[in-house]
Amino acid sequence: MYGIRLDNMVSGINAFEALAGAKLHSNTTGRKQRERYRYVCVVLASQILTLLDAFIFPDNLDSSKAASQLHGLALVRSTEPRLGKSQGPLLASLVRLSLILLAYLEPSSVRFLQACSRLRCFLHWTLEIIRESVALGGYSVAFHELNAPLDRLVLAIVLQCHRALSRCSVVLVEMESSPWDKYFSDSESRQKSHRRLFRAVLELREIVFAAYRGRNEVLRAALSLQAHEALARGLEEMSSPKFLLKSSKEASLRTFLKNDWMTSFHDVEAIGDMMISEQVANGQVYKNRTATTIGRQAITELVSENAAIVKEYSDLLGIPFNLYCENQRRWAETEAVREREFEGNEAVKKFAIKYRSDSVEGNKILMAKFSLAMKRMLWIVRT
């Protein structure tokens, strides 16, 4: 419901099957083709992250030990130059892939829950790298040049979690207000989906809470005054001891889905080809105070960063062919090639002269035969 379901369909990287399953045809409309390409992107993103799970989260590591928790961070903090410098560390690429799954997977599916858990871990690693940079550079201000790319990803995570939580709320209402046989084969499947949905909501809430505690400077600067106030009020209410004692886990999650931050800020503003959420700071006035435009600048820079990643990656894909062309050009300028060109020109001239001489001889023979035929015709006519 309300998303792409990939359960029991992702076994390994197989782009051909993903493209075949999407049924891409040139005669389809632009919107349908875009939806099919989106399906391919979701399938491949899920396959890549599933494949990396065995390396980043091996089964033989003890998650209770600090060394084990830093094992994955050591693997994803490096940068792969063959994929381009614009993408940043591998961790940033993993966050982007996770955001794709968060945006389009079905909220009650197994893959969505896995994506939420994975993104929560990636966020903790991101905050750890930011803390190290702050400790080394001494700058904790939001969107400082040392941390700006990661700060923008933290903002993107919170915005995407807000959208994903809204989808979870819609699916929860639809699931609880409809008979079980409308979407499920049996009541047990419905109960499993219901439990997965609440577990996903819990993971998403913890992601937002971790971003709020670990990098509140970014949220305070990039969100509008009203949005940040609603977010802070909702999270502080959830973490208060009185609320935790009175409410069960499910009740607390239902309350969280009904707070002001969750039920508001769903509109977007279109600026060219860019869509900006209304909760992003863009000069809004609230309680006689005017927000900054830092949030809009961050989204603009995030879009520019994504465009630079696509361009650089496309250029890198074209490098092998460009090297082949350059090698052919260099080979064409060697002495061996010039000798072959001279021999070829001489052979062409020789064959051209022979062709012309053979043509002359052929014409002579043809004229002789024609003259002999005419003489015979005249002899026949006279006799």
PyMOL commands that set and color helices and strands:
alter all, ss='L'
color gray80, all
select helices_A, chain A and resi 15-22+30-56+66-76+81-83+90-104+110-137+148-177+180-182+187-214+216-222+225-239+241-246+249-257+260-263+294-332+335-382
alter helices_A, ss='H'
color red, helices_A
select strands_A, chain A and resi 268-271+274-277+285-286+289-290
alter strands_A, ss='S'
color yellow, strands_A
deselect
rebuild
show_as cartoon
